[in-house]
Every structure is written in C-alpha cells, then in structure tokens.
Amino acid sequence: MMHLPTPNLQIDFAYCLKEVREKMLADALQSCVEDLDLSELDSQLHEYADAACLRRLASFGLRGELAFAVPCVLEKDPVLLGYYRLLLGYSQKLFYTAASGAGQFKSMEEKGALSRTQRERISDLCHALCKSAATLVDGLADYMLNRNFLDELTLLTLGPQLRGGANVQRGAVAIRQVFDSIQEIVKDTIQCSSSHHIEIKNASGRKVLIEFASDPDIVIREELRADMFRNLIAIEVKGGQDYSNIHNRIGEAEKSHQKARNSGYIECWTVVNVDRMDIETAKKESPSTNMFFRISDLLNAASAEHQTFSDLLVSCVGIQ
C-alpha cells in the first residue's frame, strides 16, 4: 500500500498563483495597458525597444510591452517590474542586488511604490530591461512567440520563488483561503469586488465592505453614512501548520484582537491552520476571540464548522 503525502504545498501555490496573476503577470499587464495612452506607449516602445524585435513580435500578433518594459507602464503600475523580471528569468536574489544596479527598485515590485529617486532612474532601468528582452526575443524560436508561451516563461521563474518562500507565503495563502470562503458565502449580494476587496449590500440597503487589512488580516465594516462605519468583524488568520508553535500564534492573535476591540469591532474571530488545536485552551490564551475556526473546516462546505461560520457571517452583515 502506497501512502503519498497530501499535496498541501501545491494547494498553497495555487492560491498564490491566483493572486500573483492578478497583481503581476500578463493579466495585470493587460489591465494596466488598457488605462494607458497608446500613442505614448507606442512612442516609448519605439524609443526603448529594439526595432527588429518589435517587428518580429508584431508579425506574430504580439504587442511590444509583452516583452519590453517602458517608463509609462512601470509608472502606472510599479508592481509590473516583477512581470518583466520573471519573464527574463531573474530570481529576486539575482536581480535586486547592488551589482546589477536594480536593488534600489525592489520596493516597486514588493510595495507598488515609486519614489522620486526611482522615478528619476526609471529610464536607466527600462533601457537595461529592454536590452535583456531583445536578447530573449532573438533567442526564441518562432513557435515560442505567443502569449501562452511567454506566460509559461514567467511561471518557470515564479515556481522556484514560491517554493523557496513557502513558509513566508503560507500566511498569505491562508488569508486568501479565508477571504475566498467569505466571498463564496456572500456571492449573491456582491455589488463589486477585487482581489482584496468585496462590497455587498445588506438587507437594510447599506453597503458592507469586506477587505484585506494589515492587523487584523480581514475586516468587515458596515457603512452607516458617508465616512462613518460600524465595525462588525475582525478576522485574524494564522496560517502556520506547526502544532508546537500554535500557542505563540494564538498569543499574536490576542494582541491583534485587543487592537480591534479598541477600534470598536463587535466580533473578533481567529482562524488557524492546525487541526489538533485544543479550543478550550485557545479560549484562555485569547479571551478577546469570540470564535475559533480551522481553515480545513472552512474549505469543507459540508462541515459543521463551515456552516457555523456561514451562519454567523450572514447574521453579522445582515444579508438573507
């Protein structure tokens, strides 16, 4: 009898990939370009990119920005520096160094921020990226010049990055899993949504916002009138799977919920990624937590804990 380990890491990667696609891969680039002045974009492509490479891409129906970075794109969405880095096959460790000269631009990818100094040197960055991109395009065979293949090249670089940062990513994955579970529960009342924000309308006709936050991880607020909110639920998510460290994570959740209580949140929930946690002990370690949930149960729509989570959420936000 064979006993293979559960593919938890690959599940984590799937959630990471979903978020990275929305923020940094070809889908994000397309969204950025849709909001740009195409005459300015084309002008910069002709200034920065190799003309022969642009013509070759065009012969296969590909726009130049799929391979060549230009200032107007990176100024519009600095996170897209990560797209060009991944496409060219550079790891973060190799790319963001003093030796490469790109180390000063790391915050663009990580924080979506563009400082004055970065803006002043973005032309140098784009020239360097375009030089490498020309080498890449020249080196690819004709059958490789299509959107799907270029997308696969970015994933080749992304895979080792996700695996190397699996522990760091686990927390972000857990938050995403909880957020997606909430989105599924309230889907029939959603007015608009993004990867980090959901807006619903409750039975009273009021707007309810469900959002990623820094501390706690997910917050749910009801808008009473313009610029006035009722803080409904604060959710702290602990994605670590190490059972021996669960008590430290519960202590961290307690600190977060104490802040949430001071901010007026009515309900404080803690979601953990350890199935063997003793709930009674956890209640003593985090008395500010109203409810504890396990991620494995939230992902199982047939579980009693998922039903409890759903019932409480629906009741608190005031939807049918």
C-alpha positions as CSV (number, residue, x, y, z in Angstrom):
1,M,0.0,0.0,0.0
2,M,1.4,3.4,-1.0
3,H,0.9,6.4,1.2
4,L,1.7,9.7,-0.6
5,P,1.8,12.9,1.4
6,T,-1.1,15.3,0.9
7,P,-0.4,18.0,-1.8
8,N,-0.8,20.9,0.7
9,L,2.1,22.8,-0.7
10,Q,0.7,22.7,-4.3
11,I,-2.7,23.9,-2.9
12,D,-0.9,26.8,-1.3
13,F,0.9,27.5,-4.6
14,A,-2.5,27.5,-6.4
15,Y,-3.8,30.3,-4.2
16,C,-0.5,32.2,-4.5
17,L,-0.7,31.9,-8.3
18,K,-4.2,33.3,-8.4
19,E,-3.1,36.4,-6.5
20,V,0.2,36.8,-8.4
21,R,-1.7,36.6,-11.8
22,E,-4.0,39.5,-10.7
23,K,-1.1,41.6,-9.5
24,M,2.0,40.9,-11.5
25,L,1.6,38.6,-14.5
26,A,0.2,39.0,-18.0
27,D,-3.4,39.7,-16.8
28,A,-2.2,42.6,-14.7
29,L,-0.1,44.0,-17.6
30,Q,-3.1,43.9,-19.9
31,S,-5.3,45.7,-17.3
32,C,-2.6,48.4,-16.9
33,V,-2.2,48.9,-20.7
34,E,-6.0,49.3,-21.0
35,D,-5.7,52.5,-19.0
36,L,-2.7,54.0,-20.8
37,D,-2.5,56.4,-23.7
38,L,-1.5,54.0,-26.5
39,S,0.2,56.8,-28.5
40,E,2.5,57.4,-25.6
41,L,3.1,53.7,-25.0
42,D,4.0,53.1,-28.7
43,S,6.3,56.2,-28.7
44,Q,8.2,54.8,-25.7
45,L,8.4,51.3,-27.2
46,H,10.0,52.8,-30.3
47,E,12.4,54.7,-28.1
48,Y,13.4,51.9,-25.8
49,A,12.9,48.6,-27.5
50,D,14.9,47.0,-30.4
51,A,13.0,47.9,-33.6
52,A,13.7,44.5,-35.3
53,C,12.4,42.7,-32.2
54,L,9.2,44.8,-32.2
55,R,8.6,44.0,-35.8
56,R,9.1,40.3,-35.1
57,L,6.7,40.3,-32.2
58,A,4.2,42.2,-34.3
59,S,4.4,39.6,-37.1
60,F,3.0,37.1,-34.6
61,G,0.3,39.5,-33.3
62,L,2.1,40.4,-30.1
63,R,2.4,44.0,-28.7
64,G,5.9,45.1,-27.7
65,E,5.1,45.7,-24.0
66,L,4.7,41.9,-23.5
67,A,8.5,41.7,-23.6
68,F,9.8,45.3,-23.3
69,A,9.4,47.5,-20.2
70,V,8.9,51.2,-20.7
71,P,8.5,54.0,-18.2
72,C,4.8,54.7,-18.7
73,V,3.9,51.1,-17.8
74,L,6.1,50.9,-14.7
75,E,5.0,54.4,-13.5
76,K,1.4,53.4,-13.9
77,D,1.8,50.0,-12.1
78,P,5.3,49.6,-10.4
79,V,4.5,46.1,-9.4
80,L,4.8,45.1,-13.0
81,L,8.6,45.3,-12.7
82,G,8.1,41.8,-11.3
83,Y,6.5,40.6,-14.5
84,Y,9.5,41.7,-16.6
85,R,11.9,40.2,-14.0
86,L,10.1,36.8,-14.1
87,L,9.8,36.9,-17.9
88,L,13.6,37.4,-18.2
89,G,14.2,34.5,-15.8
90,Y,15.8,36.6,-13.0
91,S,15.3,35.5,-9.4
92,Q,14.8,38.2,-6.8
93,K,18.1,37.3,-5.3
94,L,20.0,37.7,-8.6
95,F,18.1,40.8,-9.8
96,Y,17.8,43.0,-6.8
97,T,21.5,43.5,-6.0
98,A,23.9,46.3,-5.8
99,A,25.9,44.6,-8.5
100,S,23.1,44.6,-11.0
101,G,22.1,48.2,-10.1
102,A,18.4,47.1,-9.7
103,G,18.5,46.7,-5.9
104,Q,17.1,50.2,-5.4
105,F,13.9,49.3,-7.3
106,K,12.9,46.4,-5.2
107,S,10.1,48.3,-3.4
108,M,8.4,48.8,-6.8
109,E,7.6,45.1,-7.0
110,E,7.0,44.4,-3.4
111,K,5.1,47.5,-2.4
112,G,3.9,49.0,-5.6
113,A,5.7,52.2,-4.6
114,L,7.7,54.6,-6.8
115,S,9.9,57.0,-5.1
116,R,11.3,60.2,-6.5
117,T,14.7,58.7,-6.9
118,Q,13.3,55.6,-8.6
119,R,11.3,57.8,-10.9
120,E,14.4,59.7,-11.9
121,R,16.3,56.5,-12.7
122,I,13.4,54.5,-14.3
123,S,14.7,55.3,-17.8
124,D,18.0,53.6,-17.0
125,L,16.1,50.6,-15.6
126,C,14.0,50.3,-18.7
127,H,17.0,50.6,-21.0
128,A,18.6,47.7,-19.2
129,L,15.4,45.6,-19.2
130,C,14.9,46.2,-22.9
131,K,18.4,45.2,-23.7
132,S,17.9,41.8,-22.0
133,A,14.5,41.5,-23.6
134,A,16.0,41.9,-27.0
135,T,18.4,39.0,-26.3
136,L,15.4,36.9,-25.1
137,V,13.3,37.6,-28.2
138,D,16.2,37.0,-30.5
139,G,16.8,33.7,-28.8
140,L,13.3,32.3,-29.0
141,A,12.1,30.2,-31.9
142,D,9.1,31.4,-34.0
143,Y,6.8,28.8,-32.4
144,M,7.6,30.2,-29.0
145,L,6.4,33.7,-29.8
146,N,2.8,33.6,-28.5
147,R,1.1,34.8,-25.3
148,N,0.8,31.4,-23.7
149,F,4.5,30.5,-24.1
150,L,5.6,33.9,-22.7
151,D,3.2,33.4,-19.8
152,E,4.8,29.9,-19.2
153,L,8.3,31.5,-19.1
154,T,7.2,33.8,-16.2
155,L,5.8,30.7,-14.4
156,L,9.2,28.9,-14.8
157,T,10.8,31.6,-12.7
158,L,7.9,32.0,-10.3
159,G,7.8,28.3,-9.3
160,P,11.2,28.2,-7.5
161,Q,10.4,31.6,-6.0
162,L,7.2,30.3,-4.4
163,R,8.9,27.1,-3.3
164,G,11.8,29.0,-1.7
165,G,9.4,31.3,0.1
166,A,6.8,28.6,1.0
167,N,6.8,29.4,4.7
168,V,6.5,33.1,4.1
169,Q,3.8,32.6,1.6
170,R,1.8,30.2,3.8
171,G,0.3,33.1,5.8
172,A,-0.8,35.0,2.7
173,V,-2.3,31.8,1.3
174,A,-4.3,31.2,4.5
175,I,-5.7,34.7,4.4
176,R,-6.6,34.3,0.7
177,Q,-8.4,31.0,1.5
178,V,-10.5,32.6,4.3
179,F,-11.3,35.6,2.0
180,D,-12.4,33.3,-0.8
181,S,-14.6,31.3,1.6
182,I,-16.3,34.6,2.6
183,Q,-16.7,35.6,-1.0
184,E,-18.4,32.3,-1.8
185,I,-20.8,32.7,1.1
186,V,-21.9,36.3,0.2
187,K,-21.6,35.9,-3.6
188,D,-25.3,36.6,-4.3
189,T,-25.1,40.0,-2.7
190,I,-21.8,41.3,-4.1
191,Q,-22.0,44.7,-5.8
192,C,-18.4,44.8,-6.8
193,S,-15.1,43.1,-5.9
194,S,-11.4,42.9,-6.5
195,S,-8.7,40.5,-5.2
196,H,-8.6,42.3,-1.8
197,H,-12.0,44.0,-1.5
198,I,-15.6,42.9,-1.6
199,E,-18.6,45.3,-1.5
200,I,-22.0,43.9,-0.7
201,K,-25.4,45.3,0.0
202,N,-27.2,44.0,3.1
203,A,-31.0,43.6,3.7
204,S,-31.1,47.2,5.1
205,G,-29.8,48.5,1.8
206,R,-26.5,49.5,3.4
207,K,-23.0,48.9,1.9
208,V,-20.8,46.4,3.7
209,L,-17.1,46.2,3.0
210,I,-15.0,43.1,3.3
211,E,-11.3,43.9,3.0
212,F,-7.8,42.8,3.5
213,A,-6.1,44.7,6.2
214,S,-2.7,44.6,8.0
215,D,-3.7,44.0,11.6
216,P,-6.1,42.2,11.8
217,D,-6.0,40.4,8.4
218,I,-9.6,40.7,7.2
219,V,-12.1,43.4,8.4
220,I,-15.8,43.7,7.7
221,R,-17.5,47.1,8.1
222,E,-21.0,48.4,7.5
223,E,-21.3,51.9,6.1
224,L,-23.8,53.9,8.1
225,R,-23.3,57.1,6.1
226,A,-20.5,58.7,4.1
227,D,-17.2,58.3,6.1
228,M,-19.0,56.7,9.0
229,F,-18.7,52.9,9.6
230,R,-19.8,50.3,12.1
231,N,-17.0,47.9,12.6
232,L,-18.6,44.4,12.5
233,I,-16.0,41.6,12.3
234,A,-12.2,41.5,12.7
235,I,-10.6,38.2,11.5
236,E,-7.1,37.2,12.4
237,V,-5.7,34.3,10.3
238,K,-2.8,32.2,11.4
239,G,-1.5,30.1,8.5
240,G,1.3,28.2,10.2
241,Q,0.9,24.4,10.4
242,D,3.4,23.7,13.1
243,Y,1.4,22.4,16.1
244,S,4.2,23.1,18.6
245,N,4.0,26.9,17.8
246,I,0.2,27.2,17.9
247,H,0.2,28.8,21.4
248,N,2.5,31.6,20.2
249,R,0.3,32.3,17.2
250,I,-2.8,32.4,19.4
251,G,-1.0,35.0,21.6
252,E,-0.3,37.0,18.5
253,A,-4.0,36.8,17.5
254,E,-4.9,38.1,21.0
255,K,-2.8,41.2,20.6
256,S,-4.4,41.9,17.2
257,H,-7.9,41.4,18.6
258,Q,-7.2,43.7,21.5
259,K,-6.5,46.4,19.0
260,A,-9.6,45.5,17.1
261,R,-11.7,45.8,20.3
262,N,-10.2,49.2,20.9
263,S,-11.3,50.2,17.4
264,G,-14.9,49.1,18.1
265,Y,-15.1,45.8,16.4
266,I,-18.1,43.8,17.7
267,E,-16.9,40.3,16.7
268,C,-13.3,39.0,16.7
269,W,-12.6,35.7,15.0
270,T,-9.4,33.7,14.9
271,V,-8.8,31.2,12.1
272,V,-5.9,28.7,12.4
273,N,-4.3,26.1,10.2
274,V,-3.8,23.4,12.8
275,D,-6.5,20.8,13.1
276,R,-5.4,19.4,16.5
277,M,-5.7,22.7,18.4
278,D,-7.5,22.5,21.8
279,I,-10.3,25.1,21.6
280,E,-10.7,25.4,25.3
281,T,-7.0,26.2,25.8
282,A,-7.1,28.6,22.9
283,K,-10.0,30.5,24.5
284,K,-7.9,31.0,27.7
285,E,-4.9,32.3,25.6
286,S,-7.1,34.7,23.5
287,P,-10.1,35.7,25.6
288,S,-10.7,38.5,23.0
289,T,-11.6,36.0,20.4
290,N,-15.3,35.3,20.1
291,M,-15.0,32.3,17.7
292,F,-12.2,30.0,16.6
293,F,-12.2,28.2,13.2
294,R,-10.0,25.8,11.4
295,I,-9.1,26.5,7.8
296,S,-9.6,22.9,6.8
297,D,-13.2,23.1,8.0
298,L,-13.8,26.4,6.2
299,L,-12.6,24.8,3.0
300,N,-15.1,21.9,3.5
301,A,-18.6,23.3,2.8
302,A,-20.1,20.1,4.3
303,S,-18.5,20.6,7.7
304,A,-20.5,21.8,10.7
305,E,-17.9,24.4,11.4
306,H,-18.2,25.9,7.9
307,Q,-22.0,26.1,8.5
308,T,-21.4,27.9,11.8
309,F,-19.0,30.3,10.1
310,S,-21.5,30.9,7.3
311,D,-24.5,31.4,9.7
312,L,-22.6,33.9,11.9
313,L,-21.2,35.8,8.9
314,V,-24.7,36.1,7.3
315,S,-26.2,37.2,10.6
316,C,-23.5,39.8,11.3
317,V,-23.5,41.5,7.9
318,G,-27.3,41.4,7.7
319,I,-28.0,39.5,4.4
320,Q,-30.6,37.0,3.5
